[in-house]
Amino acid sequence: MSTSQRTSPSPEPSYPYATHLDIRYPALEVVDVQKLADAVTDRWYNQTLCKVNDSVVRLGVIQGEYHWHKHDDLDEFFYVVEGTFLIDLESRTVELAPRQGFVVPKGVLHRTRAPEKAIILMVEGAGIVPTGD
């Protein structure tokens, strides 16, 4: 008696992140980062705040770690508002304190994490997929 197994294609990866790509604040509106950050209950929250030319500004309220990923065609800028934010690269870890920023160039494998709750702003191309290419 022979048994055959049917395999289905792998599903798209599922990530435990609350990612909101809608533009929360149109031009000519005050962007209230603190009010939005104070309302967050997720451990990893990402909200597009506004669009500036071909880029977007995103708010991250995070605790824990993101998965390793890269963006083939777009750079990312991270700016820490509150807390400590770590960016793991293949050869080193960059630690950012409040009011510090860092650019991860396109094509560079990286992982972001925060040992305690951190609030960050990200500036990146509007077409970037936050989970990576």
OpenMM code with the backbone's topology and positions (N, CA, C; nanometers):
from openmm import Vec3, app, unit

residues = "MET SER THR SER GLN ARG THR SER PRO SER PRO GLU PRO SER TYR PRO TYR ALA THR HIS LEU ASP ILE ARG TYR PRO ALA LEU GLU VAL VAL ASP VAL GLN LYS LEU ALA ASP ALA VAL THR ASP ARG TRP TYR ASN GLN THR LEU CYS LYS VAL ASN ASP SER VAL VAL ARG LEU GLY VAL ILE GLN GLY GLU TYR HIS TRP HIS LYS HIS ASP ASP LEU ASP GLU PHE PHE TYR VAL VAL GLU GLY THR PHE LEU ILE ASP LEU GLU SER ARG THR VAL GLU LEU ALA PRO ARG GLN GLY PHE VAL VAL PRO LYS GLY VAL LEU HIS ARG THR ARG ALA PRO GLU LYS ALA ILE ILE LEU MET VAL GLU GLY ALA GLY ILE VAL PRO THR GLY ASP".split()
positions = [
    Vec3(0.0847, -0.1162, 0.0000),
    Vec3(0.0000, 0.0000, 0.0000),
    Vec3(0.0901, 0.1236, 0.0000),
    Vec3(0.0665, 0.2135, -0.0904),
    Vec3(0.1499, 0.3330, -0.0962),
    Vec3(0.0701, 0.4535, -0.0473),
    Vec3(0.1424, 0.5425, 0.0133),
    Vec3(0.0798, 0.6636, 0.0651),
    Vec3(0.1446, 0.7826, -0.0022),
    Vec3(0.0640, 0.8720, -0.0492),
    Vec3(0.1205, 0.9937, -0.1073),
    Vec3(0.0789, 1.1125, -0.0208),
    Vec3(0.1706, 1.2055, -0.0095),
    Vec3(0.1410, 1.3262, 0.0659),
    Vec3(0.1241, 1.4418, -0.0309),
    Vec3(0.0281, 1.5204, -0.0039),
    Vec3(0.0067, 1.6389, -0.0845),
    Vec3(0.0649, 1.7569, -0.0068),
    Vec3(0.1491, 1.8329, -0.0745),
    Vec3(0.2044, 1.9506, -0.0078),
    Vec3(0.1451, 2.0747, -0.0707),
    Vec3(0.1206, 2.1693, 0.0127),
    Vec3(0.0684, 2.2957, -0.0384),
    Vec3(0.1801, 2.3991, -0.0315),
    Vec3(0.1681, 2.5019, -0.1123),
    Vec3(0.2715, 2.6046, -0.1092),
    Vec3(0.2795, 2.6666, 0.0305),
    Vec3(0.3996, 2.7121, 0.0646),
    Vec3(0.4184, 2.7760, 0.1946),
    Vec3(0.3369, 2.9040, 0.2004),
    Vec3(0.2673, 2.9248, 0.3107),
    Vec3(0.1911, 3.0497, 0.3221),
    Vec3(0.2865, 3.1674, 0.3421),
    Vec3(0.2369, 3.2868, 0.3154),
    Vec3(0.3163, 3.4070, 0.3424),
    Vec3(0.3467, 3.4091, 0.4915),
    Vec3(0.4663, 3.4536, 0.5297),
    Vec3(0.4983, 3.4574, 0.6716),
    Vec3(0.4017, 3.5485, 0.7472),
    Vec3(0.3729, 3.5101, 0.8687),
    Vec3(0.2857, 3.5890, 0.9546),
    Vec3(0.3727, 3.6531, 1.0621),
    Vec3(0.3588, 3.7831, 1.0794),
    Vec3(0.4413, 3.8543, 1.1760),
    Vec3(0.3530, 3.9085, 1.2882),
    Vec3(0.4032, 3.9049, 1.4102),
    Vec3(0.3230, 3.9525, 1.5244),
    Vec3(0.3357, 4.1036, 1.5475),
    Vec3(0.3290, 4.1788, 1.4404),
    Vec3(0.3460, 4.3226, 1.4496),
    Vec3(0.2161, 4.3916, 1.4083),
    Vec3(0.1827, 4.4992, 1.4749),
    Vec3(0.0694, 4.5821, 1.4335),
    Vec3(0.1251, 4.6869, 1.3384),
    Vec3(0.1079, 4.6661, 1.2083),
    Vec3(0.1629, 4.7551, 1.1067),
    Vec3(0.0489, 4.8223, 1.0315),
    Vec3(0.0461, 4.9550, 1.0356),
    Vec3(-0.0599, 5.0329, 0.9722),
    Vec3(0.0033, 5.1234, 0.8673),
    Vec3(-0.0214, 5.0932, 0.7403),
    Vec3(0.0419, 5.1661, 0.6313),
    Vec3(-0.0414, 5.2838, 0.5808),
    Vec3(-0.1624, 5.2997, 0.6345),
    Vec3(-0.2443, 5.4141, 0.5952),
    Vec3(-0.1801, 5.5431, 0.6477),
    Vec3(-0.2003, 5.6512, 0.5772),
    Vec3(-0.1441, 5.7798, 0.6181),
    Vec3(-0.2388, 5.8419, 0.7202),
    Vec3(-0.1908, 5.8529, 0.8435),
    Vec3(-0.2743, 5.8972, 0.9555),
    Vec3(-0.3023, 6.0479, 0.9524),
    Vec3(-0.2049, 6.1280, 0.9112),
    Vec3(-0.2187, 6.2739, 0.9127),
    Vec3(-0.1916, 6.3303, 0.7736),
    Vec3(-0.2907, 6.3933, 0.7114),
    Vec3(-0.2648, 6.4583, 0.5820),
    Vec3(-0.1856, 6.5874, 0.6023),
    Vec3(-0.1376, 6.6419, 0.4932),
    Vec3(-0.0659, 6.7693, 0.4991),
    Vec3(-0.1539, 6.8757, 0.5649),
    Vec3(-0.0909, 6.9706, 0.6286),
    Vec3(-0.1547, 7.0835, 0.6950),
    Vec3(-0.2273, 7.0459, 0.8241),
    Vec3(-0.1983, 6.9257, 0.8789),
    Vec3(-0.2518, 6.8856, 1.0086),
    Vec3(-0.1362, 6.8656, 1.1056),
    Vec3(-0.1603, 6.8963, 1.2314),
    Vec3(-0.0604, 6.8739, 1.3354),
    Vec3(-0.0463, 6.7237, 1.3579),
    Vec3(0.0775, 6.6752, 1.3596),
    Vec3(0.1071, 6.5337, 1.3848),
    Vec3(0.1375, 6.5205, 1.5340),
    Vec3(0.0458, 6.4584, 1.6071),
    Vec3(0.0596, 6.4459, 1.7523),
    Vec3(0.1196, 6.3092, 1.7862),
    Vec3(0.2525, 6.3013, 1.7800),
    Vec3(0.3237, 6.1758, 1.8029),
    Vec3(0.3010, 6.1251, 1.9453),
    Vec3(0.3090, 6.2122, 2.0439),
    Vec3(0.2952, 6.1686, 2.1829),
    Vec3(0.1569, 6.1109, 2.2109),
    Vec3(0.0525, 6.1760, 2.1621),
    Vec3(-0.0850, 6.1273, 2.1843),
    Vec3(-0.1025, 5.9881, 2.1227),
    Vec3(-0.0532, 5.9714, 2.0021),
    Vec3(-0.0649, 5.8422, 1.9352),
    Vec3(0.0168, 5.7355, 2.0087),
    Vec3(0.1400, 5.7684, 2.0476),
    Vec3(0.2259, 5.6725, 2.1188),
    Vec3(0.1651, 5.6330, 2.2532),
    Vec3(0.1056, 5.7284, 2.3232),
    Vec3(0.0451, 5.6996, 2.4532),
    Vec3(-0.0718, 5.6019, 2.4431),
    Vec3(-0.1383, 5.5977, 2.3286),
    Vec3(-0.2544, 5.5106, 2.3104),
    Vec3(-0.2178, 5.3675, 2.2688),
    Vec3(-0.0920, 5.3433, 2.2370),
    Vec3(-0.0503, 5.2122, 2.1863),
    Vec3(-0.0490, 5.1081, 2.2985),
    Vec3(-0.1057, 4.9910, 2.2687),
    Vec3(-0.1040, 4.8786, 2.3631),
    Vec3(-0.0258, 4.7594, 2.3077),
    Vec3(0.0079, 4.7621, 2.1786),
    Vec3(0.0835, 4.6528, 2.1162),
    Vec3(0.2301, 4.6601, 2.1560),
    Vec3(0.2978, 4.5447, 2.1561),
    Vec3(0.4418, 4.5432, 2.1851),
    Vec3(0.5240, 4.5889, 2.0636),
    Vec3(0.4694, 4.5745, 1.9447),
    Vec3(0.5404, 4.6213, 1.8249),
    Vec3(0.4383, 4.6881, 1.7348),
    Vec3(0.4388, 4.8202, 1.7336),
    Vec3(0.3388, 4.9000, 1.6633),
    Vec3(0.4087, 4.9917, 1.5641),
    Vec3(0.3570, 4.9962, 1.4428),
    Vec3(0.4152, 5.0772, 1.3358),
    Vec3(0.3002, 5.1471, 1.2649),
    Vec3(0.3019, 5.2801, 1.2633),
    Vec3(0.1958, 5.3578, 1.1988),
    Vec3(0.2579, 5.4623, 1.1072),
    Vec3(0.2136, 5.4658, 0.9820),
    Vec3(0.2558, 5.5727, 0.8919),
    Vec3(0.1877, 5.7012, 0.9379),
    Vec3(0.2699, 5.8018, 0.9646),
    Vec3(0.2162, 5.9286, 1.0127),
    Vec3(0.1773, 6.0193, 0.8977),
    Vec3(0.2721, 6.0414, 0.8042),
    Vec3(0.2482, 6.1353, 0.6962),
    Vec3(0.3390, 6.1037, 0.5785),
    Vec3(0.3067, 6.1639, 0.4661),
    Vec3(0.3880, 6.1490, 0.3455),
    Vec3(0.4569, 6.2821, 0.3178),
    Vec3(0.5850, 6.2750, 0.2845),
    Vec3(0.6630, 6.3930, 0.2487),
    Vec3(0.7311, 6.3609, 0.1158),
    Vec3(0.6838, 6.4214, 0.0094),
    Vec3(0.7329, 6.3915, -0.1250),
    Vec3(0.7191, 6.2417, -0.1514),
    Vec3(0.8276, 6.1718, -0.1816),
    Vec3(0.8193, 6.0289, -0.2117),
    Vec3(0.8513, 5.9414, -0.0907),
    Vec3(0.8560, 6.0021, 0.0278),
    Vec3(0.8884, 5.9282, 0.1505),
    Vec3(0.7729, 5.9356, 0.2488),
    Vec3(0.7797, 5.8483, 0.3492),
    Vec3(0.6829, 5.8526, 0.4584),
    Vec3(0.7583, 5.8613, 0.5903),
    Vec3(0.6900, 5.9163, 0.6901),
    Vec3(0.7408, 5.9186, 0.8262),
    Vec3(0.6524, 5.8228, 0.9046),
    Vec3(0.7161, 5.7288, 0.9733),
    Vec3(0.6410, 5.6291, 1.0490),
    Vec3(0.6779, 5.6368, 1.1957),
    Vec3(0.5802, 5.6073, 1.2792),
    Vec3(0.6001, 5.5981, 1.4226),
    Vec3(0.6137, 5.4517, 1.4594),
    Vec3(0.7143, 5.4204, 1.5400),
    Vec3(0.7284, 5.2861, 1.5947),
    Vec3(0.7253, 5.2941, 1.7465),
    Vec3(0.6377, 5.2161, 1.8071),
    Vec3(0.6359, 5.2010, 1.9524),
    Vec3(0.6635, 5.0536, 1.9737),
    Vec3(0.7818, 5.0241, 2.0273),
    Vec3(0.8289, 4.8860, 2.0220),
    Vec3(0.8890, 4.8382, 2.1530),
    Vec3(0.8778, 4.7085, 2.1708),
    Vec3(0.9495, 4.6374, 2.2761),
    Vec3(0.9668, 4.4952, 2.2256),
    Vec3(1.0888, 4.4461, 2.2300),
    Vec3(1.1185, 4.3141, 2.1764),
    Vec3(1.2025, 4.3265, 2.0514),
    Vec3(1.1961, 4.2227, 1.9674),
    Vec3(1.2806, 4.2259, 1.8483),
    Vec3(1.2020, 4.1973, 1.7221),
    Vec3(1.2498, 4.2564, 1.6145),
    Vec3(1.1965, 4.2363, 1.4802),
    Vec3(1.2791, 4.1251, 1.4165),
    Vec3(1.2344, 4.0702, 1.3071),
    Vec3(1.3094, 3.9640, 1.2391),
    Vec3(1.4190, 4.0248, 1.1493),
    Vec3(1.5175, 3.9428, 1.1134),
    Vec3(1.6217, 3.9852, 1.0199),
    Vec3(1.5585, 4.0070, 0.8831),
    Vec3(1.5954, 4.1165, 0.8169),
    Vec3(1.5418, 4.1465, 0.6846),
    Vec3(1.6291, 4.2525, 0.6174),
    Vec3(1.5964, 4.2818, 0.4924),
    Vec3(1.6645, 4.3891, 0.4197),
    Vec3(1.5676, 4.4480, 0.3192),
    Vec3(1.6038, 4.5637, 0.2685),
    Vec3(1.5251, 4.6318, 0.1663),
    Vec3(1.6195, 4.6528, 0.0480),
    Vec3(1.5902, 4.5873, -0.0629),
    Vec3(1.6816, 4.5867, -0.1768),
    Vec3(1.7029, 4.7238, -0.2412),
    Vec3(1.5996, 4.8080, -0.2410),
    Vec3(1.6077, 4.9312, -0.3189),
    Vec3(1.5956, 5.0612, -0.2398),
    Vec3(1.5737, 5.0535, -0.1086),
    Vec3(1.5479, 5.1760, -0.0329),
    Vec3(1.6226, 5.1784, 0.1002),
    Vec3(1.6732, 5.2962, 0.1360),
    Vec3(1.7370, 5.3177, 0.2665),
    Vec3(1.6285, 5.3404, 0.3720),
    Vec3(1.6671, 5.3240, 0.4993),
    Vec3(1.5778, 5.3534, 0.6120),
    Vec3(1.6521, 5.4416, 0.7119),
    Vec3(1.5829, 5.5411, 0.7646),
    Vec3(1.6385, 5.6256, 0.8707),
    Vec3(1.5576, 5.6023, 0.9975),
    Vec3(1.6275, 5.5748, 1.1072),
    Vec3(1.5648, 5.5534, 1.2374),
    Vec3(1.6069, 5.6671, 1.3302),
    Vec3(1.5122, 5.7248, 1.4027),
    Vec3(1.5392, 5.8325, 1.4981),
    Vec3(1.4696, 5.7973, 1.6299),
    Vec3(1.5436, 5.7970, 1.7387),
    Vec3(1.4890, 5.7579, 1.8681),
    Vec3(1.4324, 5.8804, 1.9404),
    Vec3(1.3071, 5.8697, 1.9790),
    Vec3(1.2404, 5.9736, 2.0566),
    Vec3(1.2543, 5.9432, 2.2056),
    Vec3(1.2338, 5.8163, 2.2407),
    Vec3(1.2352, 5.7754, 2.3816),
    Vec3(1.2841, 5.6312, 2.3908),
    Vec3(1.3652, 5.6015, 2.4924),
    Vec3(1.4121, 5.4649, 2.5148),
    Vec3(1.5445, 5.4367, 2.4451),
    Vec3(1.5812, 5.3098, 2.4467),
    Vec3(1.7028, 5.2613, 2.3807),
    Vec3(1.6611, 5.1730, 2.2648),
    Vec3(1.7252, 5.1929, 2.1496),
    Vec3(1.6908, 5.1210, 2.0274),
    Vec3(1.8178, 5.0595, 1.9708),
    Vec3(1.8125, 4.9305, 1.9419),
    Vec3(1.9284, 4.8584, 1.8889),
    Vec3(1.9039, 4.8171, 1.7443),
    Vec3(2.0069, 4.8346, 1.6625),
    Vec3(2.0020, 4.7887, 1.5238),
    Vec3(2.1152, 4.6884, 1.5067),
    Vec3(2.0783, 4.5625, 1.4881),
    Vec3(2.1766, 4.4575, 1.4644),
    Vec3(2.2076, 4.4516, 1.3161),
    Vec3(2.3356, 4.4597, 1.2843),
    Vec3(2.3855, 4.4406, 1.1489),
    Vec3(2.4638, 4.3099, 1.1495),
    Vec3(2.5057, 4.2620, 1.0360),
    Vec3(2.5785, 4.1348, 1.0335),
    Vec3(2.7086, 4.1406, 1.1120),
    Vec3(2.7739, 4.2574, 1.1151),
    Vec3(2.9053, 4.2658, 1.1785),
    Vec3(2.9088, 4.3416, 1.3115),
    Vec3(2.7973, 4.4058, 1.3491),
    Vec3(2.7969, 4.4834, 1.4728),
    Vec3(2.6547, 4.5196, 1.5124),
    Vec3(2.6421, 4.5731, 1.6339),
    Vec3(2.5149, 4.6250, 1.6826),
    Vec3(2.5323, 4.7736, 1.7107),
    Vec3(2.4395, 4.8531, 1.6609),
    Vec3(2.4391, 4.9963, 1.6839),
    Vec3(2.3354, 5.0253, 1.7920),
    Vec3(2.3765, 5.0948, 1.8977),
    Vec3(2.2848, 5.1310, 2.0060),
    Vec3(2.2552, 5.2800, 1.9972),
    Vec3(2.1267, 5.3120, 1.9907),
    Vec3(2.0841, 5.4513, 1.9804),
    Vec3(2.0093, 5.4933, 2.1062),
    Vec3(2.0410, 5.6122, 2.1549),
    Vec3(1.9739, 5.6737, 2.2686),
    Vec3(1.8785, 5.7806, 2.2152),
    Vec3(1.7947, 5.8374, 2.3017),
    Vec3(1.7047, 5.9434, 2.2549),
    Vec3(1.7804, 6.0559, 2.1848),
    Vec3(1.7181, 6.1030, 2.0789),
    Vec3(1.7696, 6.2111, 1.9945),
    Vec3(1.8898, 6.1697, 1.9104),
    Vec3(1.9048, 6.0388, 1.8893),
    Vec3(2.0077, 5.9892, 1.7968),
    Vec3(1.9388, 5.9183, 1.6807),
    Vec3(2.0036, 5.9221, 1.5646),
    Vec3(1.9494, 5.8587, 1.4455),
    Vec3(2.0556, 5.7781, 1.3727),
    Vec3(2.0102, 5.6956, 1.2766),
    Vec3(2.1005, 5.6081, 1.2030),
    Vec3(2.0337, 5.5674, 1.0722),
    Vec3(2.1120, 5.5636, 0.9648),
    Vec3(2.0618, 5.5190, 0.8346),
    Vec3(2.1105, 5.3778, 0.8071),
    Vec3(2.0182, 5.2892, 0.7725),
    Vec3(2.0524, 5.1559, 0.7236),
    Vec3(2.0390, 5.1637, 0.5713),
    Vec3(2.1508, 5.1510, 0.4991),
    Vec3(2.1454, 5.1612, 0.3530),
    Vec3(2.0707, 5.0432, 0.2894),
    Vec3(2.0190, 5.0678, 0.1725),
    Vec3(1.9496, 4.9616, 0.0989),
    Vec3(2.0418, 4.8402, 0.0841),
    Vec3(1.9816, 4.7228, 0.0872),
    Vec3(2.0548, 4.5982, 0.0678),
    Vec3(2.1264, 4.5448, 0.1908),
    Vec3(2.1246, 4.6183, 0.3028),
    Vec3(2.1966, 4.5748, 0.4229),
    Vec3(2.1024, 4.4942, 0.5132),
    Vec3(2.1418, 4.3720, 0.5434),
    Vec3(2.0642, 4.2854, 0.6324),
    Vec3(2.0690, 4.3434, 0.7733),
    Vec3(1.9527, 4.3548, 0.8366),
    Vec3(1.9475, 4.4134, 0.9702),
    Vec3(1.8271, 4.3600, 1.0488),
    Vec3(1.8347, 4.3821, 1.1785),
    Vec3(1.7249, 4.3481, 1.2697),
    Vec3(1.7203, 4.4591, 1.3736),
    Vec3(1.6013, 4.5051, 1.4065),
    Vec3(1.5869, 4.6088, 1.5080),
    Vec3(1.5254, 4.5477, 1.6330),
    Vec3(1.5608, 4.6083, 1.7484),
    Vec3(1.5052, 4.5584, 1.8745),
    Vec3(1.5152, 4.6651, 1.9819),
    Vec3(1.4343, 4.6451, 2.0842),
    Vec3(1.4333, 4.7351, 2.1989),
    Vec3(1.4108, 4.6511, 2.3247),
    Vec3(1.5076, 4.6531, 2.4173),
    Vec3(1.4935, 4.5724, 2.5388),
    Vec3(1.3773, 4.6184, 2.6268),
    Vec3(1.3495, 4.7475, 2.6257),
    Vec3(1.2354, 4.8068, 2.6963),
    Vec3(1.1586, 4.8899, 2.5943),
    Vec3(1.0414, 4.9338, 2.6307),
    Vec3(0.9598, 5.0129, 2.5381),
    Vec3(1.0393, 5.1323, 2.4848),
    Vec3(1.0362, 5.1496, 2.3525),
    Vec3(1.1029, 5.2615, 2.2870),
    Vec3(1.0059, 5.3243, 2.1871),
    Vec3(1.0230, 5.4527, 2.1662),
    Vec3(0.9443, 5.5247, 2.0660),
    Vec3(1.0428, 5.5774, 1.9626),
    Vec3(1.0192, 5.5427, 1.8372),
    Vec3(1.1090, 5.5830, 1.7294),
    Vec3(1.0297, 5.6424, 1.6137),
    Vec3(1.0982, 5.7199, 1.5331),
    Vec3(1.0449, 5.7666, 1.4062),
    Vec3(1.1309, 5.7074, 1.2963),
    Vec3(1.0672, 5.6702, 1.1875),
    Vec3(1.1375, 5.6151, 1.0720),
    Vec3(1.1027, 5.6996, 0.9497),
    Vec3(1.2013, 5.7261, 0.8675),
    Vec3(1.1788, 5.7946, 0.7405),
    Vec3(1.2278, 5.6995, 0.6330),
    Vec3(1.1389, 5.6697, 0.5404),
    Vec3(1.1721, 5.5718, 0.4362),
    Vec3(1.0864, 5.5967, 0.3135),
    Vec3(1.1257, 5.5381, 0.2018),
    Vec3(1.0487, 5.5506, 0.0797),
    Vec3(0.9072, 5.5000, 0.1003),
    Vec3(0.8110, 5.5684, 0.0400),
    Vec3(0.6703, 5.5333, 0.0579),
    Vec3(0.6401, 5.3900, 0.0143),
    Vec3(0.7188, 5.3361, -0.0774),
    Vec3(0.6925, 5.2016, -0.1277),
    Vec3(0.7570, 5.0900, -0.0494),
    Vec3(0.8278, 5.1223, 0.0575),
    Vec3(0.8985, 5.0195, 0.1328),
    Vec3(0.7998, 4.9256, 0.2025),
    Vec3(0.8340, 4.7983, 0.2034),
    Vec3(0.7572, 4.6983, 0.2767),
    Vec3(0.8286, 4.6802, 0.4105),
    Vec3(0.7662, 4.7207, 0.5230),
    Vec3(0.8366, 4.7175, 0.6514),
    Vec3(0.8962, 4.5818, 0.6894),
    Vec3(0.8361, 4.4728, 0.6473),
    Vec3(0.8870, 4.3409, 0.6833),
    Vec3(1.0043, 4.2956, 0.5971),
    Vec3(1.0399, 4.3728, 0.4950),
    Vec3(1.1556, 4.3409, 0.4111),
    Vec3(1.1171, 4.2873, 0.2751),
    Vec3(1.2183, 4.2792, 0.1876),
    Vec3(1.1983, 4.2291, 0.0512),
    Vec3(1.2259, 4.0799, 0.0456),
] * unit.nanometer
topology = app.Topology()
chain = topology.addChain("A")
for resn in residues:
    res = topology.addResidue(resn, chain)
    for name in ("N", "CA", "C"):
        topology.addAtom(name, app.Element.getBySymbol(name[0]), res)
